[in-house]
Amino acid sequence: MAIDPTLLSILACPQDKGPLLLVGDEVLYNPRLRCAYPIENGIPVLLIDEAREVADAEHEDYVARGIASSAD
C-alpha cells in the first residue's frame, strides 16, 4: 500500500524535524541520523522508540532507493 504523496510531503522525522526518504513501501528513512521508521499496513510509525539504527551498507542502499518527501 503506497503512502499518499500529500501525506509524504508533510511527514518529518520526530527527532530532528527534517525530511524523510520513502524507501519502497517498507520504511521512512532519515539519512542524517541514519534511522529507519517502519511502515506497517501503509501507516508510518514515526515513534522514536520504534526507529532502528542503520548500518553503512544499508544506509547507501536506502539513500540510492529513497524518494525525498520534501516537495521541490
N, C-alpha and C positions, 0 to 999 in steps of 0.2 A: 504494500500500500504506500503510495507516494505522498510526500508531505506537500501540502498546498504551497505554491510559490509565494503567496502573500504572507502566509504564516512564517515561512522560511526567512523572508526579508526582515521580519521584526524580532526573530529569536536572537538571543545574545547569551554568552557564557555567564553563568551566575557568579563566577569568581572574579573575572576581570572586566565584565560587561562588554567585551569585544565581539566581533562577528565570529560565526562558526562556519565550518565547511560541512556540507552534506556528503557523506561517503556512502554511495549506494542507497539502500533504504534501511541500513542497519545502524548507522551511528552519526552523531553530530560531533565534529572534531574541532578542538581548539589547538592550532599548531603552535601558538605562543607558549602555552602551558603544557603542551603535549598530553592533553587529557581527552578522553573519548566519553561521550554521553550516549547511552543506549537509546534505541528507538524500539519500543515494544508495542506491537499491534498498531503501528502507524502513529504512535504517540511518543513524542520526545520526552525523555525522563531527565530533566535538567536539574537534578539534585546533586549537590557537591559530593555527598556521601555515595552516590551511585556511579560517579565518574571513575574511570580507571586510567592509570598511567600507561603511556605508550612507549615502546622501545624504539630505537633508531630505525630499524628496518621497516617496522610498521608505520612509523612517522612518515618516512619517504613515500610509502605506498599510499597512505591517506592523503598526503598533500598532492600527489600526482592524480589521484582519482577524485578528489574533492571538488565540489561545486560551491563557490562562495555564496553565503547567504545574504551578503550586503548588495543592495541594488546600486548599479553604476549609473 
